[in-house]
Amino acid sequence: MTEHSNPTDLFPNDLITKILLLLNVKSILRFKCVSKSRNTLISDSIFVKLHLQLLPQNKHLLLIPFDPKNNQNSGIVSFPICRLLENKSVTLVNEPNMHMKDCSRVIGSCNGLVCLLGFSSTIGPQDIWIRLCNPITGFVSEKLGSFRQSRQHAFKRLRCTFCYHNSTYKVVVYCCKEVKVFSLGDNSWRNIQKFPLFIFNYMVVFNDIPVNEGVNEGVYLRGTVNWLAFRNKLERVQCLNDVDVEELVIVSLDLGTETYRQLLPPLGFDVVGPTIVVLMECLYFSYHFERSYFVMWKMTEFGVEESWTQFVKISYQNLQVNTFGWSVMYLRLFLFPLCFSENGDTLILASNKEKQAILYNLRDGTATRTSVTNNIKWYISKDYVESFVQ
């Protein structure tokens, strides 16, 4: 072996590839600097795809620290779920690659790519754009899918869903009963038939301010995007007590056929704080019951209304949450399921009234709090896995 040769060159490429596929993303990145051949291997699209498929799911959450002085989000931080469960005190530091550039909202993540939304703040028609980034590799795309929102719809809330469908990344946007889909494959928007019902739109109190960020954004599951909606009500709920339970349905948009269908939620639920979320490839429906319990139902077979099964019913006493100041105008207590632990034994919940996430042990019914010292908007946290995709 010569003085400047690389020791790894002594091993067959197939063996090196198999070893690298077993490592996490940050470890593999160090090998890109070893030699040109290693950099070429790691950058190859086939290797990237194989690594994404074979790597054990080291699940993370994208956390959004909040700056109360400026009343704005201050970046995004990737944090392993396993470290949250350790429940040790930690202060998050914004990583250099986790900036949001000229964007202000995190739409979601898919296969390691994070989708960001940006928009102009000028009076009149509003310019809107998307960027994709990979926080681990430092990749940030140019502005994608730029379009101008008319003066009539300027500054109306956009409900956005980021997904991977039919081998391409897509962003589905709802605004004022209009739905459009951006496809990264052809870098274009496609208008879909108008939303058939009225989106369920209510306000959540955060830092004593009513907001609707993160509420009923739309969730992706098996080729569909799903929202909570009313059959015959106004788009904005003025009073939570005025809502008729029988008016609430789940509207499911099939991205393949671009058609809608309606799914009934479980029977006999309370209308206060209903949400839908996808956890471990299943659709869950949750709500507050009699202002004393948090209830979750699981649709064991997606699209089959008869398959709804009550998953868990947790008393506020067990969760140790403060229900003081309940309001009929806004949700002063909002609980949102974020994810499960790797083994499924712990449910991680977010609350607009808590500075920490809630770790609920499904085996023994105990609840603890995380120990992150930053001011985090837990209820808009997103699932995330590390990858080389860009």
Secondary structure as UniProt FT lines:
FT   TURN            3..4
FT   HELIX           7..10
FT   HELIX           13..20
FT   TURN            21..22
FT   HELIX           25..31
FT   TURN            32..34
FT   HELIX           36..43
FT   HELIX           45..54
FT   STRAND          60..63
FT   STRAND          65..67
FT   TURN            68..71
FT   STRAND          72..73
FT   STRAND          77..80
FT   HELIX           81..86
FT   TURN            96..97
FT   TURN            101..102
FT   STRAND          105..110
FT   TURN            111..112
FT   STRAND          113..119
FT   STRAND          126..134
FT   TURN            135..138
FT   STRAND          139..140
FT   STRAND          144..149
FT   TURN            151..155
FT   STRAND          159..165
FT   TURN            166..167
FT   STRAND          168..175
FT   TURN            176..177
FT   STRAND          178..183
FT   TURN            184..187
FT   STRAND          188..192
FT   STRAND          198..199
FT   STRAND          204..206
FT   TURN            207..208
FT   STRAND          209..211
FT   TURN            213..214
FT   STRAND          219..221
FT   TURN            222..223
FT   STRAND          224..230
FT   HELIX           240..242
FT   HELIX           245..247
FT   STRAND          248..254
FT   TURN            255..258
FT   STRAND          259..263
FT   TURN            267..268
FT   STRAND          275..279
FT   TURN            280..281
FT   STRAND          282..289
FT   TURN            290..292
FT   STRAND          293..299
FT   TURN            302..303
FT   HELIX           305..307
FT   STRAND          308..315
FT   HELIX           316..319
FT   TURN            324..325
FT   STRAND          335..340
FT   TURN            342..343
FT   STRAND          346..351
FT   TURN            352..353
FT   STRAND          358..361
FT   TURN            362..364
FT   STRAND          367..369
FT   HELIX           378..380
FT   STRAND          382..384
//
